[in-house]
Amino acid sequence: MTDGTPTPADAAAALLAANRRRRSIRRWVAIGTLPLTLAALLLVGKLLSMYAFAHQSISAFVSAGYAESESAARGQDVVNWFEPFKAPYNIGTALAGAEKLPEARAELERALPLAEGLEVCYVRINLSLVIERQGDAAQADGDAARATELYGEALQITVETPDECSSSDAQDQSPDPDRDMSDTLDENQQRQQEKQQQSQQDPDQNPQPEPDDSTQQDQPSQSDLDDIEKKLNEGAQEREDQLRGDDEGTGVGTDKPW
């Protein structure tokens, strides 16, 4: 035809060309959005894995599976973008449950500057408890000077806990809603003060005076020495029971981690 009217073949060719352009556009759009799609998938996967690891860590800790709790918490620590304090906090809490106190302290000290707002409350509580337990261990080993130092460090962390940590908002965010955060802070402060004072008064820290000539004239008998040794041993056992917070209840045991 010579009048310019398109033939069916021309129309089909035009349609085919239009389809090619649309397919090309869709292909380039898919290529351009591929990084965003992958990033979104990675984000969703990371969030799901974080919640899964956190749930596993908490469940294992509650059932006293501290090794399993620590392992799950370390899974949170991989590419730790969201709430970065939680991985070291959970690791430190699990280590504290297993009585690996120096390692627990290191992880909780790593978590503290990463925590924001009311998050610092339970990080400080657990860090203070771990250091207090280190003081208990030093006291049980007979190192009263080191125990006094550690109790002082634990007390300082408790005293410097923000006032907001005693609020209802802080309690709502508590990892252990069955325990009152304000009461816990008050009890920790009182107990740590008492322990610090007791360690300062430990008789092992005070050198015994040299006996003079007059005291040497009245030497105690072997029976008297045996009675004194027995009383000293009983007193030492009582102090050790107190430091370990035995089930009979002495009132100065260290609280468990949150």
Helices and strands as residue ranges (DSSP letters): H 8-62, H 66-76, H 86-97, H 101-111, G 112-114, H 119-140, H 144-159, G 163-166, H 168-172, H 181-200, G 203-205, H 213-216, H 222-244
